[in-house]
Amino acid sequence: MRVASLVVACCFFSINVLAQETVEELKKAANEGKSKAQFRLAVMYQSGEGVPKDPIKAVEWYTRAAEQGDVTAQFIVAVMYAKGDGIPVELLKAAKWFRSAATQGDADAQVNLGWMYEKGEGIPKDTKQAAEWYAKAVAQGHVNAEYYLAAMYGRGDGVPRDPAKALELYTKAANQGETGAQFNLGMMFARGDGVAVDYKKAMEWYARAADRGHPGAEFNLGTMHFNGKDTVRNVAAALELFRKSADQGYADAENILGEMYRDGQGVQKNLATALTWFVKASDHGNAPAQFNLGSMYYFGDGVREDRNQALRFFSKASDNGNPDAQFNLGVIYLTADGVTKNTEIPARLFQSAAEQGNPAAQLNLGLMYQNGNGVVKDLVKAYMWFNTAASAGSREAEKFRAALDPVLTAAQRAEAIREQRNESRQRHE
Protein backbone atom coordinates (compact mmCIF):
# COMPACT_ATOMS: atom_id res chain seq x y z
CA MET A 1 0.00 0.00 0.00
CA ARG A 2 1.51 3.32 -1.05
CA VAL A 3 0.98 6.19 1.34
CA ALA A 4 1.95 9.79 0.65
CA SER A 5 4.78 11.27 2.73
CA LEU A 6 2.32 13.67 4.36
CA VAL A 7 0.48 10.66 5.71
CA VAL A 8 3.48 9.27 7.50
CA ALA A 9 4.48 12.62 8.97
CA CYS A 10 1.19 13.17 10.74
CA CYS A 11 1.35 9.83 12.50
CA PHE A 12 4.02 10.90 14.98
CA PHE A 13 3.32 13.16 17.93
CA SER A 14 5.31 14.27 20.93
CA ILE A 15 2.91 15.09 23.77
CA ASN A 16 4.13 15.49 27.32
CA VAL A 17 0.86 14.31 28.79
CA LEU A 18 2.37 13.38 32.15
CA ALA A 19 3.06 17.04 32.86
CA GLN A 20 -0.69 17.59 32.97
CA GLU A 21 -2.11 14.34 34.21
CA THR A 22 -1.03 10.89 35.31
CA VAL A 23 -1.38 7.90 33.03
CA GLU A 24 -4.04 6.51 35.32
CA GLU A 25 -6.08 9.68 35.13
CA LEU A 26 -5.76 9.60 31.36
CA LYS A 27 -6.89 5.99 31.23
CA LYS A 28 -9.84 6.81 33.46
CA ALA A 29 -10.91 9.64 31.15
CA ALA A 30 -10.41 7.47 28.10
CA ASN A 31 -12.53 4.66 29.57
CA GLU A 32 -15.22 7.23 30.29
CA GLY A 33 -15.40 7.85 26.54
CA LYS A 34 -13.52 11.13 26.29
CA SER A 35 -12.12 11.10 22.76
CA LYS A 36 -9.24 13.52 23.45
CA ALA A 37 -8.00 11.27 26.24
CA GLN A 38 -8.38 8.22 24.01
CA PHE A 39 -6.34 9.92 21.32
CA ARG A 40 -3.60 11.00 23.75
CA LEU A 41 -3.38 7.52 25.18
CA ALA A 42 -3.10 6.06 21.68
CA VAL A 43 -0.23 8.44 20.88
CA MET A 44 1.57 7.36 24.04
CA TYR A 45 1.25 3.67 23.23
CA GLN A 46 2.33 4.29 19.63
CA SER A 47 5.43 6.29 20.61
CA GLY A 48 6.28 4.55 23.89
CA GLU A 49 6.20 7.90 25.70
CA GLY A 50 5.29 7.41 29.38
CA VAL A 51 4.13 3.82 28.80
CA PRO A 52 5.68 0.73 27.16
CA LYS A 53 5.33 0.95 23.38
CA ASP A 54 2.38 -1.19 22.28
CA PRO A 55 1.01 -0.88 18.70
CA ILE A 56 -1.96 -3.13 19.51
CA LYS A 57 -3.12 -0.87 22.35
CA ALA A 58 -2.37 2.19 20.17
CA VAL A 59 -4.73 0.89 17.48
CA GLU A 60 -7.33 0.01 20.11
CA TRP A 61 -7.40 3.57 21.51
CA TYR A 62 -7.13 5.26 18.12
CA THR A 63 -10.10 3.15 17.01
CA ARG A 64 -12.17 4.17 20.04
CA ALA A 65 -11.42 7.83 19.31
CA ALA A 66 -12.10 7.27 15.62
CA GLU A 67 -15.48 5.74 16.40
CA GLN A 68 -16.41 9.01 18.06
CA GLY A 69 -15.59 10.91 14.89
CA ASP A 70 -12.05 12.09 15.62
CA VAL A 71 -10.82 12.61 12.04
CA THR A 72 -7.12 12.51 12.92
CA ALA A 73 -7.59 9.22 14.76
CA GLN A 74 -9.52 7.83 11.80
CA PHE A 75 -6.70 8.74 9.48
CA ILE A 76 -3.92 7.38 11.71
CA VAL A 77 -5.60 4.05 12.33
CA ALA A 78 -6.17 3.73 8.58
CA VAL A 79 -2.45 4.29 7.96
CA MET A 80 -1.49 1.74 10.62
CA TYR A 81 -3.71 -0.91 8.99
CA ALA A 82 -2.46 0.03 5.52
CA LYS A 83 1.23 -0.12 6.42
CA GLY A 84 1.09 -2.90 8.99
CA ASP A 85 2.59 -0.56 11.59
CA GLY A 86 3.14 -3.06 14.41
CA ILE A 87 -0.05 -4.87 13.46
CA PRO A 88 -1.05 -7.14 10.56
CA VAL A 89 -1.91 -5.36 7.31
CA GLU A 90 -5.70 -5.20 6.92
CA LEU A 91 -6.54 -3.20 3.82
CA LEU A 92 -10.30 -3.52 4.22
CA LYS A 93 -10.09 -1.81 7.62
CA ALA A 94 -7.67 0.75 6.19
CA ALA A 95 -10.18 1.60 3.46
CA LYS A 96 -12.99 1.86 6.02
CA TRP A 97 -11.15 4.43 8.13
CA PHE A 98 -9.73 6.35 5.16
CA ARG A 99 -13.33 6.67 3.95
CA SER A 100 -14.47 7.96 7.35
CA ALA A 101 -11.74 10.61 7.43
CA ALA A 102 -12.18 11.44 3.73
CA THR A 103 -15.90 11.98 4.19
CA GLN A 104 -15.06 14.54 6.86
CA GLY A 105 -12.86 16.36 4.36
CA ASP A 106 -9.37 15.11 5.25
CA ALA A 107 -7.37 15.60 2.04
CA ASP A 108 -4.69 13.00 2.85
CA ALA A 109 -7.41 10.42 3.47
CA GLN A 110 -9.12 11.37 0.21
CA VAL A 111 -5.86 10.78 -1.68
CA ASN A 112 -5.22 7.42 -0.04
CA LEU A 113 -8.79 6.24 -0.57
CA GLY A 114 -8.51 7.32 -4.19
CA TRP A 115 -5.27 5.33 -4.52
CA MET A 116 -6.93 2.21 -3.11
CA TYR A 117 -9.79 2.55 -5.60
CA GLU A 118 -7.38 3.20 -8.48
CA LYS A 119 -5.23 0.15 -7.74
CA GLY A 120 -7.96 -2.12 -6.35
CA GLU A 121 -6.07 -2.55 -3.07
CA GLY A 122 -8.32 -3.92 -0.34
CA ILE A 123 -11.44 -2.80 -2.21
CA PRO A 124 -12.77 -3.46 -5.74
CA LYS A 125 -10.98 -1.40 -8.36
CA ASP A 126 -13.06 1.61 -9.40
CA THR A 127 -11.16 4.28 -11.29
CA LYS A 128 -14.20 6.56 -11.49
CA GLN A 129 -14.42 6.63 -7.69
CA ALA A 130 -10.66 7.11 -7.52
CA ALA A 131 -10.88 10.19 -9.74
CA GLU A 132 -13.73 11.60 -7.65
CA TRP A 133 -11.76 11.31 -4.41
CA TYR A 134 -8.63 12.75 -6.02
CA ALA A 135 -10.71 15.68 -7.28
CA LYS A 136 -11.95 16.41 -3.74
CA ALA A 137 -8.33 16.55 -2.53
CA VAL A 138 -7.28 18.65 -5.54
CA ALA A 139 -9.91 21.20 -4.50
CA GLN A 140 -7.92 21.52 -1.26
CA GLY A 141 -4.63 21.98 -3.12
CA HIS A 142 -3.20 18.53 -2.35
CA VAL A 143 -0.10 18.08 -4.55
CA ASN A 144 -0.24 14.26 -4.65
CA ALA A 145 -3.86 14.40 -5.73
CA GLU A 146 -2.98 16.85 -8.50
CA TYR A 147 -0.31 14.44 -9.74
CA TYR A 148 -2.49 11.31 -9.58
CA LEU A 149 -5.53 12.97 -11.17
CA ALA A 150 -3.35 14.45 -13.93
CA ALA A 151 -2.14 10.96 -14.76
CA MET A 152 -5.74 9.72 -14.98
CA TYR A 153 -6.66 12.55 -17.36
CA GLY A 154 -3.55 11.75 -19.39
CA ARG A 155 -4.60 8.09 -19.75
CA GLY A 156 -8.36 8.64 -19.90
CA ASP A 157 -8.70 6.33 -16.91
CA GLY A 158 -11.82 6.93 -14.80
CA VAL A 159 -12.31 10.26 -16.58
CA PRO A 160 -12.43 11.22 -20.26
CA ARG A 161 -8.93 11.61 -21.69
CA ASP A 162 -8.07 15.31 -21.51
CA PRO A 163 -4.40 16.19 -22.15
CA ALA A 164 -5.11 19.89 -21.47
CA LYS A 165 -6.48 19.07 -18.01
CA ALA A 166 -3.55 16.74 -17.39
CA LEU A 167 -1.16 19.54 -18.36
CA GLU A 168 -2.90 21.97 -16.00
CA LEU A 169 -2.75 19.59 -13.03
CA TYR A 170 0.80 18.41 -13.72
CA THR A 171 1.90 22.06 -13.88
CA LYS A 172 0.30 22.81 -10.50
CA ALA A 173 1.98 19.79 -8.93
CA ALA A 174 5.30 20.42 -10.67
CA ASN A 175 5.44 24.00 -9.43
CA GLN A 176 5.09 22.62 -5.89
CA GLY A 177 8.14 20.40 -6.44
CA GLU A 178 6.49 17.10 -7.40
CA THR A 179 9.26 15.45 -9.43
CA GLY A 180 6.97 12.90 -11.08
CA ALA A 181 4.86 15.74 -12.42
CA GLN A 182 7.95 17.58 -13.66
CA PHE A 183 9.08 14.41 -15.43
CA ASN A 184 5.66 13.85 -17.03
CA LEU A 185 5.51 17.47 -18.21
CA GLY A 186 8.84 16.89 -19.91
CA MET A 187 7.35 13.85 -21.61
CA MET A 188 4.27 15.78 -22.76
CA PHE A 189 6.33 18.56 -24.33
CA ALA A 190 8.78 16.09 -25.91
CA ARG A 191 5.97 14.04 -27.48
CA GLY A 192 3.53 16.83 -28.23
CA ASP A 193 0.84 15.19 -26.11
CA GLY A 194 -1.91 17.79 -25.91
CA VAL A 195 0.60 20.58 -26.56
CA ALA A 196 2.87 21.60 -29.41
CA VAL A 197 6.18 19.75 -29.40
CA ASP A 198 8.63 21.95 -27.51
CA TYR A 199 11.98 20.33 -26.81
CA LYS A 200 13.24 23.39 -24.96
CA LYS A 201 10.40 23.16 -22.43
CA ALA A 202 10.84 19.40 -22.26
CA MET A 203 14.48 19.87 -21.32
CA GLU A 204 13.58 22.51 -18.73
CA TRP A 205 11.14 20.20 -16.96
CA TYR A 206 13.45 17.21 -17.22
CA ALA A 207 16.24 19.34 -15.75
CA ARG A 208 14.09 20.38 -12.77
CA ALA A 209 13.22 16.76 -12.03
CA ALA A 210 16.79 15.59 -12.67
CA ASP A 211 18.13 18.19 -10.23
CA ARG A 212 16.04 16.44 -7.59
CA GLY A 213 17.35 13.01 -8.53
CA HIS A 214 14.54 11.62 -10.71
CA PRO A 215 16.25 8.75 -12.60
CA GLY A 216 13.85 8.80 -15.56
CA ALA A 217 14.37 12.54 -16.00
CA GLU A 218 18.14 12.10 -15.77
CA PHE A 219 17.95 9.44 -18.47
CA ASN A 220 15.65 11.40 -20.79
CA LEU A 221 17.64 14.60 -20.38
CA GLY A 222 20.83 12.65 -21.01
CA THR A 223 19.28 11.18 -24.17
CA MET A 224 18.43 14.67 -25.45
CA HIS A 225 22.01 15.83 -24.83
CA PHE A 226 23.34 12.66 -26.47
CA ASN A 227 21.20 13.08 -29.59
CA GLY A 228 21.51 16.86 -29.74
CA LYS A 229 17.73 17.21 -29.61
CA ASP A 230 17.11 20.98 -29.87
CA THR A 231 20.46 21.57 -28.19
CA VAL A 232 24.14 21.27 -29.02
CA ARG A 233 25.14 17.60 -28.80
CA ASN A 234 26.94 17.10 -25.51
CA VAL A 235 28.07 13.53 -24.95
CA ALA A 236 29.92 14.40 -21.73
CA ALA A 237 26.77 15.87 -20.17
CA ALA A 238 24.80 12.86 -21.36
CA LEU A 239 27.32 10.46 -19.85
CA GLU A 240 27.15 12.21 -16.46
CA LEU A 241 23.34 12.06 -16.44
CA PHE A 242 23.27 8.42 -17.56
CA ARG A 243 25.65 7.53 -14.73
CA LYS A 244 23.50 9.30 -12.15
CA SER A 245 20.43 7.49 -13.42
CA ALA A 246 22.18 4.12 -13.65
CA ASP A 247 23.53 4.49 -10.11
CA GLN A 248 19.88 4.47 -9.00
CA GLY A 249 19.28 1.21 -10.85
CA TYR A 250 17.45 2.73 -13.84
CA ALA A 251 17.71 -0.07 -16.39
CA ASP A 252 17.53 2.04 -19.57
CA ALA A 253 20.48 4.10 -18.34
CA GLU A 254 22.44 0.96 -17.44
CA ASN A 255 21.85 -0.38 -20.94
CA ILE A 256 22.85 2.79 -22.75
CA LEU A 257 26.05 2.99 -20.68
CA GLY A 258 26.78 -0.55 -21.82
CA GLU A 259 26.27 0.51 -25.44
CA MET A 260 28.52 3.54 -25.00
CA TYR A 261 31.34 1.41 -23.58
CA ARG A 262 30.77 -1.27 -26.23
CA ASP A 263 30.94 1.24 -29.08
CA GLY A 264 33.43 3.69 -27.56
CA GLN A 265 30.98 6.62 -27.68
CA GLY A 266 32.13 9.40 -25.34
CA VAL A 267 34.27 6.90 -23.41
CA GLN A 268 37.16 4.62 -24.20
CA LYS A 269 35.86 1.36 -25.64
CA ASN A 270 35.78 -1.29 -22.91
CA LEU A 271 33.84 -4.49 -23.56
CA ALA A 272 34.29 -5.75 -19.99
CA THR A 273 32.66 -2.60 -18.63
CA ALA A 274 29.96 -2.85 -21.30
CA LEU A 275 29.25 -6.41 -20.20
CA THR A 276 28.94 -5.31 -16.56
CA TRP A 277 26.35 -2.65 -17.41
CA PHE A 278 24.41 -4.98 -19.71
CA VAL A 279 24.24 -7.60 -16.96
CA LYS A 280 22.94 -5.04 -14.46
CA ALA A 281 20.27 -3.84 -16.89
CA SER A 282 19.34 -7.41 -17.81
CA ASP A 283 18.93 -8.30 -14.14
CA HIS A 284 16.46 -5.40 -13.96
CA GLY A 285 14.47 -6.94 -16.83
CA ASN A 286 15.67 -4.61 -19.59
CA ALA A 287 14.97 -6.33 -22.93
CA PRO A 288 17.45 -4.31 -25.07
CA ALA A 289 20.24 -5.22 -22.63
CA GLN A 290 19.23 -8.88 -22.82
CA PHE A 291 19.39 -8.62 -26.60
CA ASN A 292 22.82 -6.96 -26.38
CA LEU A 293 24.10 -9.75 -24.13
CA GLY A 294 22.74 -12.34 -26.53
CA SER A 295 24.59 -10.64 -29.37
CA MET A 296 27.86 -10.52 -27.42
CA TYR A 297 27.70 -14.24 -26.66
CA TYR A 298 26.55 -15.14 -30.17
CA PHE A 299 29.43 -13.35 -31.88
CA GLY A 300 32.00 -13.78 -29.09
CA ASP A 301 32.27 -10.02 -28.75
CA GLY A 302 34.29 -9.41 -25.56
CA VAL A 303 33.31 -12.84 -24.21
CA ARG A 304 33.87 -16.44 -25.22
CA GLU A 305 31.41 -17.39 -27.97
CA ASP A 306 28.62 -19.35 -26.30
CA ARG A 307 25.49 -20.25 -28.31
CA ASN A 308 23.67 -21.54 -25.23
CA GLN A 309 24.12 -18.23 -23.44
CA ALA A 310 23.17 -16.36 -26.61
CA LEU A 311 20.00 -18.44 -26.90
CA ARG A 312 19.21 -17.83 -23.22
CA PHE A 313 19.50 -14.05 -23.47
CA PHE A 314 17.76 -13.82 -26.85
CA SER A 315 14.92 -15.86 -25.34
CA LYS A 316 14.67 -13.53 -22.33
CA ALA A 317 14.62 -10.46 -24.55
CA SER A 318 12.09 -12.10 -26.88
CA ASP A 319 9.80 -12.97 -23.97
CA ASN A 320 10.01 -9.30 -22.94
CA GLY A 321 8.86 -8.24 -26.41
CA ASN A 322 12.13 -7.14 -28.01
CA PRO A 323 11.61 -7.36 -31.81
CA ASP A 324 15.32 -7.65 -32.68
CA ALA A 325 15.69 -10.61 -30.33
CA GLN A 326 12.53 -12.18 -31.71
CA PHE A 327 13.94 -11.91 -35.22
CA ASN A 328 17.34 -13.34 -34.25
CA LEU A 329 15.73 -16.18 -32.32
CA GLY A 330 13.46 -16.91 -35.28
CA VAL A 331 16.48 -17.16 -37.58
CA ILE A 332 18.26 -19.47 -35.11
CA TYR A 333 15.29 -21.87 -35.09
CA LEU A 334 14.72 -21.58 -38.84
CA THR A 335 18.34 -22.41 -39.65
CA ALA A 336 18.77 -24.98 -36.84
CA ASP A 337 21.70 -22.98 -35.47
CA GLY A 338 22.46 -25.02 -32.34
CA VAL A 339 18.81 -26.01 -31.91
CA THR A 340 16.43 -28.45 -33.54
CA LYS A 341 14.94 -26.93 -36.68
CA ASN A 342 11.42 -25.66 -36.19
CA THR A 343 9.34 -23.57 -38.59
CA GLU A 344 6.34 -22.83 -36.39
CA ILE A 345 8.39 -21.02 -33.73
CA PRO A 346 10.04 -18.68 -36.29
CA ALA A 347 6.68 -17.88 -37.85
CA ARG A 348 5.33 -16.82 -34.45
CA LEU A 349 8.45 -14.84 -33.60
CA PHE A 350 8.63 -13.13 -37.01
CA GLN A 351 4.94 -12.22 -36.69
CA SER A 352 5.52 -10.52 -33.33
CA ALA A 353 8.63 -8.69 -34.53
CA ALA A 354 6.95 -7.70 -37.80
CA GLU A 355 3.99 -6.21 -35.97
CA GLN A 356 6.47 -4.06 -34.04
CA GLY A 357 7.93 -2.71 -37.27
CA ASN A 358 11.03 -4.88 -37.75
CA PRO A 359 11.65 -4.84 -41.57
CA ALA A 360 13.78 -8.01 -41.61
CA ALA A 361 11.04 -9.90 -39.76
CA GLN A 362 8.43 -8.48 -42.15
CA LEU A 363 10.45 -9.71 -45.13
CA ASN A 364 10.98 -13.18 -43.66
CA LEU A 365 7.35 -13.49 -42.63
CA GLY A 366 6.40 -12.65 -46.21
CA LEU A 367 8.68 -15.43 -47.45
CA MET A 368 7.11 -17.92 -45.04
CA TYR A 369 3.62 -17.03 -46.30
CA GLN A 370 4.82 -17.23 -49.90
CA ASN A 371 6.26 -20.70 -49.41
CA GLY A 372 3.83 -22.06 -46.81
CA ASN A 373 6.75 -22.55 -44.45
CA GLY A 374 5.47 -22.84 -40.87
CA VAL A 375 2.21 -21.15 -41.89
CA VAL A 376 -0.60 -21.82 -44.35
CA LYS A 377 0.48 -20.55 -47.76
CA ASP A 378 -1.14 -17.17 -48.44
CA LEU A 379 0.16 -15.00 -51.28
CA VAL A 380 -1.99 -12.04 -50.27
CA LYS A 381 -0.39 -11.99 -46.81
CA ALA A 382 3.02 -12.52 -48.40
CA TYR A 383 2.47 -9.49 -50.66
CA MET A 384 1.21 -7.47 -47.71
CA TRP A 385 4.34 -8.15 -45.64
CA PHE A 386 6.67 -7.61 -48.62
CA ASN A 387 4.99 -4.27 -49.22
CA THR A 388 5.28 -3.33 -45.52
CA ALA A 389 9.00 -4.14 -45.47
CA ALA A 390 9.54 -2.33 -48.77
CA SER A 391 7.84 0.77 -47.33
CA ALA A 392 10.43 0.61 -44.52
CA GLY A 393 13.24 0.66 -47.10
CA SER A 394 13.95 -3.02 -47.73
CA ARG A 395 15.25 -3.44 -51.29
CA GLU A 396 14.96 -7.22 -51.07
CA ALA A 397 11.30 -6.90 -50.14
CA GLU A 398 10.76 -4.70 -53.21
CA LYS A 399 12.11 -7.50 -55.42
CA PHE A 400 9.88 -10.18 -53.88
CA ARG A 401 6.86 -7.86 -54.09
CA ALA A 402 7.61 -7.20 -57.78
CA ALA A 403 7.84 -10.94 -58.43
CA LEU A 404 4.34 -11.41 -57.00
CA ASP A 405 2.79 -8.53 -58.96
CA PRO A 406 1.96 -10.60 -62.07
CA VAL A 407 0.85 -13.57 -59.97
CA LEU A 408 -1.86 -11.74 -58.02
CA THR A 409 -5.01 -10.20 -59.42
CA ALA A 410 -5.69 -6.50 -59.01
CA ALA A 411 -8.32 -7.35 -56.37
CA GLN A 412 -5.82 -9.44 -54.39
CA ARG A 413 -3.22 -6.67 -54.48
CA ALA A 414 -5.84 -4.19 -53.31
CA GLU A 415 -6.77 -6.55 -50.45
CA ALA A 416 -3.11 -6.81 -49.45
CA ILE A 417 -2.81 -3.01 -49.41
CA ARG A 418 -5.92 -2.73 -47.20
CA GLU A 419 -4.49 -5.29 -44.78
CA GLN A 420 -1.20 -3.41 -44.69
CA ARG A 421 -2.96 -0.15 -43.84
CA ASN A 422 -4.99 -1.84 -41.09
CA GLU A 423 -1.83 -3.39 -39.65
CA SER A 424 0.01 -0.07 -39.77
CA ARG A 425 -2.87 1.77 -38.10
CA GLN A 426 -3.06 -0.80 -35.27
CA ARG A 427 0.71 -0.60 -34.79
CA HIS A 428 0.62 3.17 -34.35
CA GLU A 429 -2.46 3.38 -32.13
C-alpha positions, 0 to 999 in steps of 0.5 A: 500500500503506497501512502503519501509522505504527508500521511506518514508525517502526521502519524508521529506526535510528541505530547508530554501528557504526564506534565498535565495528568497521570497515566491513570487519570488519562486511562480513566478519562479514556474509559469514560469515553472522552475522545481527546483522552483516548487519542492522547493515550493512543499516541503514548502507546504508539510512541512509547512515551510514558508507557511501554510501546504497544502498537496493539493498544495504540490501534485500540485507543485510536479506534475508540477515538475514531469511532467518536468521529475524531478525524485525525484518529480515523486517518492514523488508524487507517495508515497503521492498517495500511502499512502494517505498523506493528499490526497485521496489514488489513486493507479492508479496515484501512479503506474503512477508516480512510473513507471515514476521514475522507468523508469529513474532508481530510485531504490525505485520506481522500488521496489514499482512498482514491489510490486504493480505488485506483489500484484495487487494493483492499477494495474493488478497483473503481477508477471513477471513484478514484478520480472523484476522491482525487478531485476532492483533494485537488480542491484543497490543493493537495499536490499528490492528488494533482499528480495522480488525477493528472495521470488519470486525465492523461490516460483517460482512466476513470475520466475522459482523456483530456491532455489539457487538463492533465497539463494543467494539473501536472503544472500545479503539482510540478510548481510545488516540487512534485518530481513525477509531475515535472518528469511527465511534463517533460514527456508531454512537451517532448511528445507533443501530447496535448501541446505543441512539441517543444523540446526546450520546455521538455528539457527545462522540466526534465532538468528540474526533475533531474536536479532532484534526482529523478532517474527517468528525468536524468535518463531522458535529459541525457538522451536529449544531450546525447542526440543533440535534440534541440540543443548542441550535442553534448556527450559528456553531459549525457554520460554524467546524467546516464551515470546518475540514473544508472547508479539508482538502478534505472535499467535504460540508463544501465543499458545505454552505458553498456552501449557507449562502452561497447561502441566507444561513444564518449568513453574509451571502448571497454567491452568488460565494462559494457558487459557489466552494465548490460548484466545489471540492466538485464537483471532489472528486466531490460529487454534491449540489454538482454538482446545486447548480451545475446549478441555478445555471446553469439558473436563472441564479442568481448566474451567467449562465444557461447550459443547456449548463453546467446539463446538464453539471453535472446529468449529472455529479450524475446519474452520481454517483447524485443523485436530484434531478439525475436527476429534473431531467435526466429532465424536461429530456429529456422536455420537450426543454429544449435537447436532443432529446426522448427518452422512454427516457432520462427513464424510466431516470432517473425509475426511478433517482430513484424507487428512491431515494425522490424523490416527483416522480420516483415520480409521473412514473414512474407517469405514464409507465407509465400512458401507455406513454411510454418504457416498456411500458404497465403500469397496475399499476406506474403504481398502485404508483408513484402509491401510493408518491409519495402515501405520501410526501405527493404530493397529485397522486399521490393524484389519479392513484391515485384515478383508477386505482382503478375501472380496476383489479381488487381483485387488481391493486391488491393486486399493486401494493401488494405491489410497493410494499412490496417496493420500499420494503423493498429501498430501506431495506435 
